[in-house]
Amino acid sequence: MYQATRTLPSIHCPISSRSLLLPISSTVALADEASEMRARGESVIDLSAGRVSEATDREIGAAGSAAIVQGITHSTPARGAPDYLLAVAEKLARENDLIYVPETEIVATLGCKNGLVLALMSILDPGDEVIVEDPCFVSYGPTIELCGGKTVVVPTDPANRWTWTREALERAVTPKTRAILFCSPGNPTGTVHTEANLSVIAEVASQHGLMVIADEIYESVTWGGRRHTPIASLPGMQSRTIGLMGMTKSYAMGGWRIGYAYAPALVAERMTMIQGHLSTCASSISQVAATRALRADISKRFATTLWREWEDRCVTFTGALSKIPWLRVEMPEAGYYAWIDVSQTGLTSTEFANGLLHEEKVVVVPGASFGNASDAYVRATCVKSRDEIATAAVRIRSYVERVAATGQPQESLL
């Protein structure tokens, strides 16, 4: 095994204050730690990051491979390849009842995270405020800060399916507010916003002249017969919404890093200009594969096979966890995750997650990573293999029963 042995001279390296203040992505860090433990031969089950057990569909992968063989390996226009932009527009019309012009209102992105950066940089000036949910995806706050904005956290109401009340949202608006950023279907809660939930956001945004950034990466994986409603479909909202969608979750294409944004033409133009500077374009190969994935026949096949299998695993795993005393969990309305209330164990989310990792080799994400209001919860991915989720449920039961018997994790007794 290669090992670096060079001794570096002691030289002062300038490091930006914002990078020093930036917290590490807890989901990525936990997944990386799990990988390192497995490399050491430890039997770790990683339920942290939202990564499914399946590889990308062979037909989609073959399209990407063919692109390489055919020499489609050069940069596309910054906005995206025309075929991909057209496929996105057709998908939005077919599946989301949204009409967007591919040449002016859609941008190919390197997944939703890149889309969020482009969206924020296109609408924010330094010091502008963006309202986000508590709990919310771990990267929202750091991304806003990196883009020069200020994060304003507004707790959601767990009694109202983890959505905002009109009063709470109104109180957060100031003269510096420029946008509302939210996720539906929600991560980590799995909430699918109803039209009534969306109307609260739409009314506040319209009244105060705000943009809305909608993270809709889980829009295709809704359970129990539910259907995602884009906030852009509400009256008057298409002109003030930036929607972020992609292939990384619904099509098991996480490593392809491909997604898309839809927005008013002026915003999409700014996003395209910024992308030209930051990354030139999304991968030409990934755009070819994603174009194939967006075909109606492949979407239908996924909807009737892979997505149904994921829903069944969510039912199975949350059902097993709900039978464990001291834990409370319900089937998510959408998405990949079990949002588990661990408060009856007497542990904080960080204590629970650390103990579970070191005692039972199961990785979950502490709820505190998603916001101050979520320290009673941990998030666990449901869409690993059936063997993994079955074994994980057994290990989690063993851990919880041991904590209940001793009053604390064994690690804290050392």
Rosetta blueprint (number, residue, H / E / L):
1 M L
2 Y L
3 Q L
4 A L
5 T L
6 R L
7 T L
8 L L
9 P L
10 S L
11 I L
12 H L
13 C L
14 P L
15 I L
16 S L
17 S H
18 R H
19 S H
20 L H
21 L H
22 L L
23 P L
24 I L
25 S L
26 S H
27 T H
28 V H
29 A H
30 L H
31 A H
32 D H
33 E H
34 A H
35 S H
36 E H
37 M H
38 R H
39 A H
40 R L
41 G L
42 E L
43 S L
44 V L
45 I E
46 D E
47 L L
48 S L
49 A L
50 G L
51 R L
52 V L
53 S L
54 E L
55 A L
56 T L
57 D L
58 R H
59 E H
60 I H
61 G H
62 A H
63 A H
64 G H
65 S H
66 A H
67 A H
68 I H
69 V H
70 Q L
71 G L
72 I L
73 T L
74 H L
75 S L
76 T L
77 P L
78 A L
79 R L
80 G L
81 A L
82 P H
83 D H
84 Y H
85 L H
86 L H
87 A H
88 V H
89 A H
90 E H
91 K H
92 L H
93 A H
94 R H
95 E H
96 N H
97 D L
98 L L
99 I L
100 Y L
101 V L
102 P H
103 E H
104 T H
105 E H
106 I E
107 V E
108 A E
109 T E
110 L L
111 G H
112 C H
113 K H
114 N H
115 G H
116 L H
117 V H
118 L H
119 A H
120 L H
121 M H
122 S H
123 I H
124 L L
125 D L
126 P L
127 G L
128 D L
129 E E
130 V E
131 I E
132 V E
133 E E
134 D E
135 P L
136 C L
137 F L
138 V L
139 S L
140 Y H
141 G H
142 P H
143 T H
144 I H
145 E H
146 L H
147 C L
148 G L
149 G L
150 K E
151 T E
152 V E
153 V E
154 V E
155 P E
156 T L
157 D E
158 P H
159 A H
160 N H
161 R L
162 W L
163 T E
164 W L
165 T L
166 R H
167 E H
168 A H
169 L H
170 E H
171 R H
172 A H
173 V L
174 T L
175 P L
176 K L
177 T E
178 R E
179 A E
180 I E
181 L E
182 F E
183 C E
184 S L
185 P L
186 G L
187 N L
188 P L
189 T L
190 G L
191 T L
192 V L
193 H L
194 T L
195 E H
196 A H
197 N H
198 L H
199 S H
200 V H
201 I H
202 A H
203 E H
204 V H
205 A H
206 S H
207 Q H
208 H H
209 G L
210 L L
211 M E
212 V E
213 I E
214 A E
215 D E
216 E L
217 I L
218 Y L
219 E L
220 S L
221 V L
222 T E
223 W L
224 G L
225 G L
226 R L
227 R L
228 H L
229 T L
230 P L
231 I H
232 A H
233 S H
234 L L
235 P L
236 G L
237 M L
238 Q H
239 S H
240 R H
241 T E
242 I E
243 G E
244 L E
245 M E
246 G E
247 M L
248 T L
249 K L
250 S L
251 Y L
252 A L
253 M L
254 G H
255 G H
256 W H
257 R L
258 I L
259 G E
260 Y E
261 A E
262 Y E
263 A L
264 P L
265 A H
266 L H
267 V H
268 A H
269 E H
270 R H
271 M H
272 T H
273 M H
274 I H
275 Q H
276 G H
277 H H
278 L H
279 S L
280 T L
281 C L
282 A L
283 S L
284 S H
285 I H
286 S H
287 Q H
288 V H
289 A H
290 A H
291 T H
292 R H
293 A H
294 L L
295 R L
296 A H
297 D H
298 I H
299 S H
300 K H
301 R H
302 F H
303 A H
304 T H
305 T L
306 L H
307 W H
308 R H
309 E H
310 W H
311 E H
312 D H
313 R H
314 C H
315 V H
316 T H
317 F H
318 T H
319 G H
320 A H
321 L H
322 S H
323 K L
324 I L
325 P L
326 W L
327 L L
328 R E
329 V L
330 E L
331 M L
332 P L
333 E L
334 A E
335 G L
336 Y L
337 Y E
338 A E
339 W E
340 I E
341 D E
342 V L
343 S H
344 Q H
345 T H
346 G L
347 L L
348 T L
349 S H
350 T H
351 E H
352 F H
353 A H
354 N H
355 G H
356 L H
357 L H
358 H H
359 E H
360 E H
361 K L
362 V E
363 V E
364 V L
365 V E
366 P E
367 G H
368 A H
369 S H
370 F H
371 G L
372 N H
373 A H
374 S H
375 D L
376 A L
377 Y E
378 V E
379 R E
380 A E
381 T E
382 C L
383 V L
384 K L
385 S L
386 R H
387 D H
388 E H
389 I H
390 A H
391 T H
392 A H
393 A H
394 V H
395 R H
396 I H
397 R H
398 S H
399 Y H
400 V H
401 E H
402 R H
403 V H
404 A H
405 A H
406 T H
407 G L
408 Q L
409 P L
410 Q H
411 E H
412 S H
413 L H
414 L L
